[in-house]
Amino acid sequence: MKREEANDFFNLMKYRDIEKIRKTSIIFMSCLCVMMFLVTITALLFAYSVAIKPTPVIAFDKQGKRVVFSGSDILDNETNRVRIHRFLTDFIGKFEGISPDIENDLKDAYNMLTPKFRQILLDKSVHRDKIDLWKNRNFATTFSITRLKILKGDFKAGSTLTVEGIGEMDFHSAVDYSGDGETRRDHLWFSALLIVTPISLELSPDGLFVEFYAGRSFPDLRQLRAFLSENKKDYLLTEESGVFE
């Protein structure tokens, strides 16, 4: 009888040891899972923070040394003619042109406006009908400036620039299924008041915003010439080579 009691006692001890080890293992595995979860979350948050940072731009200084700019860095405190030409080509192409993605094109163009001018156009619903007419249709335009004149102003940040010019707007199929490649060309006169800001990837890569814009299109060059002559803008019709004046 005593031998059976002894066996029961030792069996009970073994059971308690096994239960203790099992509970310890469960607690250890649970802590390990929690730690792995926290490490994963931390890694994801770090990857997200890296992803949302502005992409650095690499350039070279006069000595050939590499210079890295982030999106919030000011690259320059004045604009130039090349930036003005590129900015206006992009802006007018999206503001005056059409495409199947016209809604997003106009959003990009509106982001090039000063807040005051943007709100005026939004309150007037200037482009609502245009979006309804051309959205998701197989029509697109390509704009190019043929003459650009800077009437007055300064290139330095904080200044204003009054510019005027003419250009060509080519209408074509967004996707040319027939292969004909047929286009129609309109001639465009435009005038704009630009605000010069510091150049940065975050604010404006060209250091420019549109404070005022006016444009008018003509189906042929003769009507454009008549308009310019009547309004004493013949200086835009000179035969001098180059785009700028």
Solvent accessible surface area in square Angstrom, and as a share of the most:
residue,aa,sasa,rsa
1,M,173,0.77
2,K,173,0.73
3,R,197,0.72
4,E,107,0.48
5,E,104,0.47
6,A,42,0.33
7,N,78,0.40
8,D,93,0.48
9,F,116,0.48
10,F,120,0.50
11,N,87,0.45
12,L,80,0.40
13,M,81,0.36
14,K,130,0.55
15,Y,129,0.49
16,R,144,0.52
17,D,73,0.38
18,I,107,0.54
19,E,42,0.19
20,K,144,0.61
21,I,115,0.58
22,R,117,0.43
23,K,115,0.49
24,T,80,0.47
25,S,54,0.35
26,I,92,0.47
27,I,110,0.56
28,F,127,0.53
29,M,103,0.46
30,S,56,0.36
31,C,69,0.41
32,L,71,0.35
33,C,78,0.47
34,V,85,0.49
35,M,119,0.53
36,M,118,0.53
37,F,123,0.51
38,L,102,0.51
39,V,100,0.58
40,T,72,0.42
41,I,66,0.34
42,T,87,0.51
43,A,57,0.44
44,L,109,0.54
45,L,115,0.57
46,F,142,0.59
47,A,57,0.44
48,Y,134,0.51
49,S,44,0.28
50,V,78,0.45
51,A,81,0.63
52,I,108,0.55
53,K,133,0.56
54,P,64,0.40
55,T,109,0.63
56,P,76,0.48
57,V,57,0.33
58,I,94,0.48
59,A,38,0.30
60,F,137,0.57
61,D,57,0.29
62,K,200,0.85
63,Q,139,0.62
64,G,48,0.47
65,K,138,0.58
66,R,161,0.59
67,V,52,0.30
68,V,80,0.46
69,F,48,0.20
70,S,42,0.27
71,G,2,0.02
72,S,75,0.48
73,D,56,0.29
74,I,101,0.51
75,L,53,0.26
76,D,66,0.34
77,N,89,0.46
78,E,73,0.33
79,T,3,0.01
80,N,63,0.32
81,R,95,0.35
82,V,100,0.57
83,R,53,0.19
84,I,0,0.00
85,H,52,0.23
86,R,122,0.44
87,F,10,0.04
88,L,0,0.00
89,T,37,0.22
90,D,58,0.30
91,F,0,0.00
92,I,0,0.00
93,G,22,0.21
94,K,53,0.22
95,F,16,0.07
96,E,55,0.25
97,G,3,0.03
98,I,14,0.07
99,S,18,0.12
100,P,45,0.28
101,D,75,0.39
102,I,1,0.00
103,E,60,0.27
104,N,74,0.38
105,D,33,0.17
106,L,7,0.03
107,K,116,0.49
108,D,59,0.31
109,A,0,0.00
110,Y,23,0.09
111,N,95,0.48
112,M,34,0.15
113,L,0,0.00
114,T,15,0.09
115,P,99,0.63
116,K,140,0.59
117,F,21,0.09
118,R,64,0.23
119,Q,94,0.42
120,I,71,0.36
121,L,16,0.08
122,L,95,0.48
123,D,103,0.53
124,K,141,0.60
125,S,43,0.28
126,V,73,0.42
127,H,20,0.09
128,R,153,0.56
129,D,113,0.58
130,K,44,0.19
131,I,37,0.19
132,D,110,0.57
133,L,97,0.48
134,W,60,0.21
135,K,89,0.38
136,N,121,0.62
137,R,104,0.38
138,N,54,0.28
139,F,87,0.36
140,A,13,0.10
141,T,24,0.14
142,T,78,0.45
143,F,14,0.06
144,S,53,0.34
145,I,11,0.05
146,T,56,0.32
147,R,10,0.04
148,L,0,0.00
149,K,41,0.17
150,I,29,0.15
151,L,75,0.37
152,K,142,0.60
153,G,54,0.52
154,D,67,0.35
155,F,57,0.24
156,K,124,0.52
157,A,36,0.28
158,G,72,0.69
159,S,28,0.18
160,T,63,0.37
161,L,0,0.00
162,T,29,0.17
163,V,0,0.00
164,E,2,0.01
165,G,0,0.00
166,I,17,0.09
167,G,2,0.01
168,E,37,0.17
169,M,9,0.04
170,D,32,0.16
171,F,49,0.21
172,H,56,0.25
173,S,47,0.30
174,A,40,0.31
175,V,79,0.45
176,D,64,0.33
177,Y,178,0.68
178,S,82,0.53
179,G,61,0.58
180,D,99,0.51
181,G,48,0.46
182,E,137,0.62
183,T,89,0.52
184,R,139,0.51
185,R,116,0.42
186,D,16,0.08
187,H,26,0.12
188,L,4,0.02
189,W,30,0.10
190,F,0,0.00
191,S,22,0.14
192,A,2,0.01
193,L,55,0.27
194,L,0,0.00
195,I,45,0.23
196,V,1,0.01
197,T,20,0.12
198,P,41,0.26
199,I,0,0.00
200,S,7,0.05
201,L,68,0.34
202,E,124,0.56
203,L,98,0.49
204,S,6,0.04
205,P,77,0.48
206,D,13,0.07
207,G,0,0.00
208,L,1,0.00
209,F,34,0.14
210,V,0,0.00
211,E,48,0.22
212,F,106,0.44
213,Y,17,0.06
214,A,33,0.25
215,G,34,0.33
216,R,132,0.48
217,S,66,0.43
218,F,12,0.05
219,P,85,0.54
220,D,55,0.28
221,L,77,0.38
222,R,181,0.66
223,Q,88,0.39
224,L,2,0.01
225,R,103,0.38
226,A,50,0.39
227,F,26,0.11
228,L,0,0.00
229,S,57,0.37
230,E,139,0.62
231,N,68,0.35
232,K,172,0.73
233,K,41,0.17
234,D,73,0.38
235,Y,67,0.26
236,L,3,0.01
237,L,46,0.23
238,T,57,0.33
239,E,169,0.76
240,E,115,0.52
241,S,113,0.73
242,G,54,0.52
243,V,47,0.27
244,F,68,0.28
245,E,64,0.29
